[in-house]
Amino acid sequence: MNVFDPLTLPNGAVIPNRIAKAAMEENMADADHAPSEQLMRLYQAWADGGAGLLITGNVMVDSRAMTGPGGVVLEDARHLDRFRQWAAIGRSRGAQFWLQINHPGRQMQANLGQPTWAPSAVPLELGKLSKLFNTPQAMTPEIIEEVIRRFARAAALAEQAGFTGVEIHAAHGYLLSQFLSPLTNRRTDAWGGSLENRARLLLDIVKAVRATVAPGFTVAVKLNSADFQRGGFTAEDARQVVVLLNGLGVDLVELSGGSYEAPAMQGQARDGRTLAREAYFVEFARDIQTIATMPVMVTGGIRRRAVAEHAIASGIDMVGIGTALAIDPTLPCDWRKGVETAPALPPITWKSKPLASLANMAAVKYQLRKLSQGRAPDPQVSPLRALILQQVSTACRTRQYRRWMEQR
Ligand SMILES: Cc1cc2nc3c(=O)[nH]c(=O)nc-3n(C[C@H](O)[C@H](O)[C@H](O)COP(=O)(O)O)c2cc1C
């Protein structure tokens, strides 16, 4: 098996090769939180670059619950024409194009001015940065049911717009991941306690989405292989959740790890574990592959062809690539031509881990901005400069978002 072999999903859809552009939040919505021209240019670059699958950065199912102030929202049909244009661009060179749908739960900036909802009233612990987030309110069963409907509606709208699938984001400490973790889910009702109960929201969303879209439309799930926090969602929990997902018509599971508190998706565990230096979650993925009835994709730390090939040769179905494709969107075409590029950002060795993690995200987003302006990426950007630019842009977009919400 080779990274350029096609993959047929359980629903019959064919992904032309095994390289996926992983979801990266772009913060490039237009003034109405619909896809902007910048976003179109960015995705044209990835469509031209040759990845078999493109996954959008997370798109919000509720305009009151945002992972960031410049995020795309899909909660009604108002801007469906913009989504149609976006879908057509992503698919223009034959790639599959999935919309990632998400709800932040407690991982939402307090200064967005919205109530913060989560499974339980457990605040984020990020040292000095904790105050940027509200202590959440525990969701009522009615709010939980509304969230399920919203995921299903966003998936139906994505299908109408011409995307070939959706990916339900249940990783990285966002709402569905909060429900899965015993650290953040302290509920004593049907949505908390046992793993079956903690997984209920994810499973109900998968069922609602699958019941809403056509059988040929892909439904994927991004899941943590573990939270990498003591007392959190474990690798054994992840295995059990995949067993629960088997048989629900899920076409692919993408494995990642971590959260804002423990950013394992950037290669750092907080529970004393050591992650692989490259392809951080590949061992977990191999293990999950043995019990998963759907294809498995692994994302995190992949930038060299040999590493991608090794993962595929070991039986993992797809590799997801984020950072390296932000620096070089033509990476898949280069690899196919035999050019062994391995793009990376210089490591950030700051003492404050949460700040270093933010700076890393900012340095990647800096590359996305360059690409969206039709300019060459600059991986040598100073992380401090990228972070300051990102903070200024976030402050600006936060004001815009608050005004937008007040006018609605
Ligand atoms: C700037 C940035 C934004 C991200 N946004 C998302 C997102 O919206 N949804 C998601 O599932 N993962 C997101 N991620 C995580 C990536 O999908 C991926 O799991 C992570 O970057 C590790 O892969 P990499 O080492 O190839 O970058 C983001 C990562 C970065 C750097």
PDBQT file of the ligand as one rigid body, heavy atoms in Angstrom, charges set to zero:
ROOT
HETATM    1  C1  LIG A 501      -3.633  26.851  13.182  1.00  0.00    +0.000 C 
HETATM    2  C2  LIG A 501      -4.262  25.532  13.502  1.00  0.00    +0.000 A 
HETATM    3  C3  LIG A 501      -5.642  25.427  13.522  1.00  0.00    +0.000 A 
HETATM    4  C4  LIG A 501      -6.251  24.203  13.793  1.00  0.00    +0.000 A 
HETATM    5  N1  LIG A 501      -7.594  24.095  13.743  1.00  0.00    +0.000 NA
HETATM    6  C5  LIG A 501      -8.180  22.878  13.849  1.00  0.00    +0.000 A 
HETATM    7  C6  LIG A 501      -9.565  22.719  13.632  1.00  0.00    +0.000 A 
HETATM    8  O1  LIG A 501     -10.289  23.671  13.312  1.00  0.00    +0.000 OA
HETATM    9  N2  LIG A 501     -10.076  21.477  13.773  1.00  0.00    +0.000 N 
HETATM   10  C7  LIG A 501      -9.299  20.391  14.087  1.00  0.00    +0.000 A 
HETATM   11  O2  LIG A 501      -9.815  19.285  14.180  1.00  0.00    +0.000 OA
HETATM   12  N3  LIG A 501      -7.986  20.512  14.276  1.00  0.00    +0.000 NA
HETATM   13  C8  LIG A 501      -7.412  21.725  14.149  1.00  0.00    +0.000 A 
HETATM   14  N4  LIG A 501      -6.061  21.832  14.281  1.00  0.00    +0.000 N 
HETATM   15  C9  LIG A 501      -5.271  20.625  14.557  1.00  0.00    +0.000 C 
HETATM   16  C10 LIG A 501      -4.836  19.959  13.258  1.00  0.00    +0.000 C 
HETATM   17  O3  LIG A 501      -5.899  19.433  12.526  1.00  0.00    +0.000 OA
HETATM   18  C11 LIG A 501      -3.861  18.820  13.548  1.00  0.00    +0.000 C 
HETATM   19  O4  LIG A 501      -4.546  17.854  14.323  1.00  0.00    +0.000 OA
HETATM   20  C12 LIG A 501      -2.623  19.307  14.291  1.00  0.00    +0.000 C 
HETATM   21  O5  LIG A 501      -2.146  20.526  13.759  1.00  0.00    +0.000 OA
HETATM   22  C13 LIG A 501      -1.498  18.290  14.193  1.00  0.00    +0.000 C 
HETATM   23  O6  LIG A 501      -1.159  18.036  12.850  1.00  0.00    +0.000 OA
HETATM   24  P1  LIG A 501       0.163  18.662  12.179  1.00  0.00    +0.000 P 
HETATM   25  O7  LIG A 501       1.323  18.294  13.046  1.00  0.00    +0.000 OA
HETATM   26  O8  LIG A 501       0.225  18.039  10.825  1.00  0.00    +0.000 OA
HETATM   27  O9  LIG A 501      -0.047  20.140  12.132  1.00  0.00    +0.000 OA
HETATM   28  C14 LIG A 501      -5.446  23.051  14.056  1.00  0.00    +0.000 A 
HETATM   29  C15 LIG A 501      -4.054  23.185  14.053  1.00  0.00    +0.000 A 
HETATM   30  C16 LIG A 501      -3.460  24.397  13.772  1.00  0.00    +0.000 A 
HETATM   31  C17 LIG A 501      -1.969  24.477  13.737  1.00  0.00    +0.000 C 
ENDROOT
TORSDOF 0
